[in-house]
Amino acid sequence: MDAIPGRLRWRCRRGMLELDLVLGRFLHVHCAGLTAQQLAEFDALLDLPDQVLWQLVRETQGAATDVLGLLRTCGGVDE
């Protein structure tokens, strides 16, 4: 059985190739180990428009939540 819920996988399909790659990598590497709170946070991040989410992922300054920090590592951004 797939460890990644289909609804979550579907929500990670975006209009930006860069986000598709980062979110796909995130699901593959981190999704199974996330807590319920982290999954809820990730789900809330997926409500953001592509450009806003991409800017948050690429941001290198400022505080990051646990999930955003993991997303940044999947996007090749070192903190």
N, C-alpha and C positions, 0 to 999 in steps of 0.2 A: 504494500500500500504506500502511496505517495505521502511523504511527511509534510509537504507543502500544500495547504488548502487551495483548491482550484480557484476560489473567489479571490484569494490574495494573489495568486499567480496571474490571474486575469487583470487585476488592478495595476499590476506592474508593467503591463504593456502600455507604452506611452507613445506620444507623437514625436519624440526625440530619440534618435538612435543612441546617443550617449547615455541617456537615462535608462533605456532598455538594457544596455550592457551593464551598467552599474547595479541596477535593481535585480537583474538576473543573477549576477555574481553574488550579490547580497543574499538572495534567497538560497542559492546553492550552498554558500559557506556558513551562513549564520542563522537561518530561519529555524531550524530544528532546535537550537539551543536558547531561543528567546523565551523570556517569561511572558505571562499573560499581559502584564503591564507594558512590556516592550513591544509586544505584538500590537497592542492598542495604540501605542505611540507611532509605530510604523504605519499602521492603518490611517492614522490622522495625517501623517506626512503625505500619504498618497492622495489626500484630498486637495493638496496644493496644486496650483497650475504648474505646468512643466518648467517654465522659465524660473519661477520662484524656487521650486524644489532643486533645480539644477544649480542655482546660485548658492543655496544652502549647502549642497554637497561640495561644491568647489571652493567655498569659503575656507580660508586658512586661519583667520583671526577670530577671536571671540569664543565664548563657551559653547560647547556642544553637549547635547544629551547623549546618553549611552548609544541609542540607536543611530543618531546622526553621526556620532563618532565612528561607528562601524560602517555606515554608508560611505563616509569619507575615505576610509581605508580601502573600500572596494572601488572607489573612484580614482585611486592613485594619489590621493592628497595626504601628505604627511603632516601631522599636527606637531 
